């Protein structure tokens, strides 16, 4: 049937009208469509239940007396699989069932006598739809809170800052269904005024020295570029600034900006290219942003305490602790464990020829190549001025050699600039492998002294491989072979002074 009487503007609600009187069904359907509602129809109880199982329905207008199943039986069956659909019972014999008793017993929202006319029907329809709105609002808020509780542990686990930021972005997108979004951060310790700031203060990107807000994680059309200006017009950029300065969510047509604040310090914003309209969405964003900001602040502190800012490698103290943990795991599981020592060739020449800034650039490039060459389970540490170490858990010698060759390929062709031209970069690599299997089948002690002795011996072997790589002409890898637990050199019991290889304390 053509719906010529449909309201110009949709209400957004769907009503299921169930009645065995076809004439009443058609007339009431037109009446409800005039109000802008989408209307589905069913001529019996079983048909109504089939529709309710397949379609999203906000309100059920249900005839009490129908062939097959009564309205009361339909409601009883409905509540077994959907407690949220609001129900208004309709009957031409309202006096036969006490309304208050039905409302209480069936958990329905109204009881309408058809003889009271269309105005009363529309009144009951409004009552039912308002109840549906409230129930759906509560359900969405509950689901949103449950979602936040589910993702919070992932935010607070130990992980790299870049992984955390991308995870937060995907999580907030999941929370609101945003298709395209990005997240930008302010530098650690950069306080943001709670009132309008002078123009020269602006925003600093995290870990950057300029006055721009730099995109650190992105999805959809925002991927691939770090500049906010490359994506947004001036009014949207002002919206970002306003959100960070005021510490309040900013919403305008097609955009939502969520500030990330740890205490009184603003550390960044989340930009979503859709407007959050509903109050419960805004409240959920507030709750999520509070958790995200704390996780980011903790990750920043963690990286400050564990990472070398120049190279992105872990600091020596942290690396040593991590190595002890991985060695214990290798001993328990009887799994092969490999160590690479990497030394930047000709570092003194670079510093003397091009200056220490070029030397820093060489170290930064090397650190990036090392990180790009390894798995997420591997660990890179900076041990000296131009020396790095790489832990490769559960990696036998052939696998470690492949990692070393991958590193050599990544560094090959890289260079730093100097006044006399380009200076090529090269590295030398030494490899040592621990096989925890022993001739007597015992893993041996996992005491701290024993694990430290293993680390010293492994480093000494890797350093021998590094020395051979230097003698072979540099820019290559040499392996010192496989070390057994029987080969571990324990310190003398009388406390005699020993000489450790470079990088081992």
N, C-alpha and C positions, 0 to 999 in steps of 0.2 A: 504494500500500500504506500502511496506517495505521502511523505510527511510535509505537506505544504504549510502546516500550522506550527512548524517547529520554531522556537524562539530564536531570534537573531544571534543571541549570545549564549554560549553553553554555560551551564552551571558547574560543569566538571563532575557531576554526580551521575551514577548509574542506578536506576531503580528497576527491580524485577517485580512485575505485576502478575500475580498468580490468581486466576479466577476461572471457574468453569462456565460462567455466563459470557458468551462471546460478545454480545452487544455491550455489556458493561465494560468488558475488556477494551474494546475499541474506543468507546467514549472516554474512559478514564486515561487511556494512553494519550489521546489527543490533548486532554487537559494538562497532563504532566509535561508533555513536550512543549506546550505553550510557555511553560515556566523555564525552559531551557535544559530540562533533564533528558539524558539518554534513557530510553525505556525498552526493556526486554519483557517478553510476555511468555506465560505458560498457562495451559488450560487444565492442569492437574498437579497433584502433589509430587508424583514421581518425576514428571517433566521439570517441575521447579527445582527439585533437588539435583537433577542432572545439569541444569543451567548453573546452579550455585557452585557445583564442583568444577566447572570449566571457566566461568567468567568472574571478573572482579565486580562485585555488587555492593553498593553502599547501603541500600535500604530495600527491604522486602515488604511489599504490600500484599498480604496473604489472606485469601478468603478462608473463613473458618470451616465451612461445609463444602467439601469437594469429593467427587467420587475417587475411590482408591484409598487415599490418605486424607484425613482431616488436617486442618491447619495446625492443630495441636500436635499431631503426629509428625508433620513436616518439621516443625520447630524442634521437637525432641531429637529427630534424626540430624537436623542441621547442626545443632550444638555439639554433636559428636566430632565434627570435623572443622567447624568454623564458629568460634565464639564471638566474632567481631561484627558480623552482619546485623544491622538493626532491623527489627521486625515490628510492623504494625498489622495487627489482625483486623480483618473486616468481616462483618456479618450483617445480615438483615434481621437477626434475631438476638440483639445484644442482651436482652433481658434474661436469656437462657443461661448465660455464663456470667457470674459476678466478675466485672472487669478487674477489680483489685486483686482477686484471687488468681486470675490468669496472668496478670503482670508479674506477680510475685513467683508463681509456680514455674512459668516458662521463661522468665528473664527476657521479656519483650518490652518494647518501648511505648506501645499504645494499643488501644482497642477501639475501633471506629465502627459506628453504626451507619450503614449505607444510607439509611433514611434521613440522616442529618444534612445531606446535600454536599455539593462540591467544595464550598468554602471551608467546611469543617475538615474535609479530606485534605485540602491543601495545608490547613493548619497542622494537622497531624503529620503530614509529609515534612513540613519544616521542622517540627519537633524531632522526628526520626533522623533527618539529615544533620541537624545540629549535634545530636547524640553521636552520630557516625563520625562527624568531624573531631569531636573530643576524643573518642576512643582511638581513632587513627592517629591523632596527635600524640597521645600517650604511648601508643604502640611504637611509633617512629622514634620517639625520644628514648624509650626503653631499648629499642634495637640499636640506636646510636650510641647510647652509653655502654651497652654490651660490646659493641664494636670497638670503642675506645679502650675498654678494659682488656679486650683480647689483643689489641696491637701494642698496648703500653709495654709489656715485657720486651718486645722486639726493639722498641725505641731505647730502652735502658740497658740493653746488653752491650758488652764491650765490642766495638766495631769501629771501622774507620769513619771519619767525619763525612766523607763523600758518600759512603754507603748509607749512613744514617740519614743524610739530607734527602737522598733519592727515595729512601724508604718512607720518610715522613710525607713527602710529596705524593707518593702513590697511595698512602694511607688516607690522607685528607681528600684525595680525589675519590677514593672508595667511599669515604664517609658521605660525600655530597654528590658523587657522580659527576664531578667536573672532568671534562674531556681534555682541556688544554690548560696547563698551569705552570708556574715556575716559582722557585723559592730563591730569595737573595738574602745574604747575611751581612751584618755589620761586623767590623773587626772586634776581637776580644778587647774588653776594657774601654771601648768607645762609648762614653755616656751620651745619652740623647736627652735634650731638654724636654720638659713636660709642657713647655709653652713654645710658640713660634721662635725658631732660631734664626740668627742672621744668615743671609744667603751664602756667605763664604764657608759656613760650617758644613752644610750639606750632609751627605752620607758617604762613608767609606766602605768599600767592599771588604769582606773578610779576607784577611791576609794580603790585602793590596795596599798600595800607597796613594792611590788617586782618590778623587772625590766622587766616584761613581758607585752606584749600587750594582754589584756584579751578580749575574745569575749563576748559581752554583748547582742547581738541580732543575731539570725541566722535563716536560712531557709535551707530546703533540707538536703543534706548530712553533713552540718556543724552543725546541731542541736545536742545538748546533751553534748557538751564538751566546756570548756572555754579556753583551751590552743590553741594558734595559731599553735604551733609546732606539735600538734596532727593531723593537717590537711595539712600543707604546708611544702614543702622542703625549704632548705636554700635560694635558689635563689628567691623564692616567698616572703620569710620573708624579704629579702633584698629589694625587690620591695616595700613592705609596708613602710620600713624605709625611702627609697628614696622619696616616695610620701609625707610622713609627713614632712621630712626635707626640701624638695624643695617647698612644697606647690603646686605641679603640678600633674596633672593626669598622672599616669604611665601605659603604655600599653605594653604588650608583648603577645606572643601566648597563648591564652586560659585564659588570666587574665587582668582585669582592676582594678586599685587601685585609688580611688578618695579621696583626702585629704579633711578633714573638718576643716576649719579655721575660727575662729572668730577674725577679725582684723589680727594682726600679730601672734596670738597664734594658734597653731595646737592642736586641741582637739581630733583628731582621724582620722580614715580612713574607707572608705567603700570598701570592696573587692568583686569583681564580678568575677565569674569563666568563663567569656567569654570576648573576646576582643572587645572593641568598636572601630570600624574601620572608620565609617563615621564621617566627620568633624562636621556635625550638631548634632550627638549623643554626641560628646565630649563637644560641646558648651552647650547643654542641661544639661549635667552632671555638668558643672561648675555652671550654674544658680541654679540648684536644690541643689547642695552642699552648696552654699552660704546661701540659705534659711534654710537648715537643720542645718548648724553650728550655726546660730544665735538662732534657736529654742532650740538647745541642750544647748547652753550657758545660755539662759534665764531659762531653766528648772533646770540647775545646781544651778543657783543663787536662784531660787524659793525654791528648796529643802534645800539649805543651810539656808535660812531664816525661813523655816517652819518645817523642819523635824529634829528630834533627830537622830544624826548619829549612835549612838549605837544601838538603838532599832528599828529604822525605823518608829516610831510613830510620830505624829505631836507634835510640841512644845506647851506648855500650852497656850501661848498667842493666837496662831493661832487657837487652839482647841476651846477656849472660843468664839472667833469671829465666828467660824463655827457653834457653838452651838446656838448662838443668831440667826443666819440666819435660821437654821433648825427649831428652835422654832417658829419663825415668820411664816414660811411655814406651820408648823403643825397647828397653830392657824387659819391661813387663810383658810386652806383646811379642818379643823376640823378632823384631822387625828391623830391617836394614835402615841405616841413617847416614846421610851424606852431608858434608860441609864443603863449601866453596870459599876460598879466600880470593878477593879481587883487589888488585892494586892498579891505580891509574898511572900509566907510563909517562915519564917525563914531566911530572908535575912541577918540579923546580924550574925547568926550562920555560914552562908556560907562565909561571909567576914572574920569572926574571925578564922574559921577553914582552909579555902582554900586560903584566900587572896582576895584582891579587883579585881584582874584580873579574878578570878573565879566568883566573883560577877558580873562583867561586862558581862561575858559569860552567866550567868543565866539571866540577863536582856535582852541580845540579843536574846536568845532562846525564852524567853517569848514574846518579841515583835514580833518575826517571827510567833509564834503560833497564836497570836491575829490577825495578818494581814491575815493569811491563813484561819481563821475561818469565816471571815466576807464577805459581799458583797462589790461590788465596790462603792455602794451608802452609805455605813457605814464609820465611821471615828474613828480611834484610836488615842488617845492623851496620852502623858506621863505627869502626873501631879506632881509627886514627885519622890523621889529616887527609890522607888520600887512600885509605884502606877500608874495604868493606868485607863483611862476612855474610854468608847466606846459609840458612838452615833448610835442608830438604828432607823432611820426615818421610819415611816409608819409600825411599828412593834408592834403588840399587845403582851401581856404578854406571851402567849404560844410560839410565835416565838422567843422572847427574851430568854426564858428559853432554847430553842433548841440551840441557839447560845452559851449560857453559857455552856451547857453540851458538845457542840462540842469543846469549848476551853479547858475544863477540860480533855477531852479525848486526845487532842493534846499534852497537857503538861504532862499528865500521862506517866511515863516511861522515861521521859527526866532527865538528870542528868548533873552535872559538876564534874570534877575530882579534887581530892585533894591528898595531900601526904598520907592521911589516908584511901584513897579509894574514891569511887563514892558517891557523895551527891545527892540524888533524889530531883527533883523540884516539888513543888506543889503550887497551888494558891487558894485563896478564892475570891468569887465573890458576890457582892451585886447588886440587881436589883431594879429599880424603873421605874414605867410606868406612863406617863401623858396621861390622857383622856381629850382633850380640850372641850368636850361637857359639857354644863352647864345645870343646872335645869331650868334656864329661857331662854335657847336657844341662849344666846349671848356669843360671844367669848371673850368679854371683851376688854380692851385696849391692843394695841400692842406697847405701848410706851417702850422706852429703860428700864425705871425703872421697869415696869411690867415684861418684859421678863427676866431681871436680877433676879427679885424676884422668878420667876418660876424656873430659873436655880438653885438658891440657895436652894429652897425647894426640887427640884428633887435630887440634890446632897445629901441633908441631909437625904432624904429617902433612897437613894442607900447606903449611909454610914451606916445607921441603918441595912440594909440587910447584908452589909459586916461584921458588928460587930457580927450579929447573926451567920454568916457562921464561923467566928473565934471561937465563943463560942461552935459551934456544932462539933468542932474538926478539922476545916480547910479542905482544898481540897474539897470544896463543894460550892454550890450556894444557897443563900437565897433571897427571894423576899420580899420587903417591901410593895407590893401591888400597887394598882392603885390610883393615885392622881388626884383629880378634881381641876379645877381652883378655886373653892371655898376654897380649902385647902391651897392655896398659902399664905405664910406668908409675908406680905409687911413690909418693914422697917418702924420704927416709924417716924412720921413726925418731931419730935423734934430732930432727929439726934442722938438718943441714940445709944451707941456702941452696936454692935451685934457680935455674935460669929458664924462664918461660919464653915461648916463641912470641913474636910480636902480636899484640892485641890480646894476650891472655894474662889476666891478673891472678 
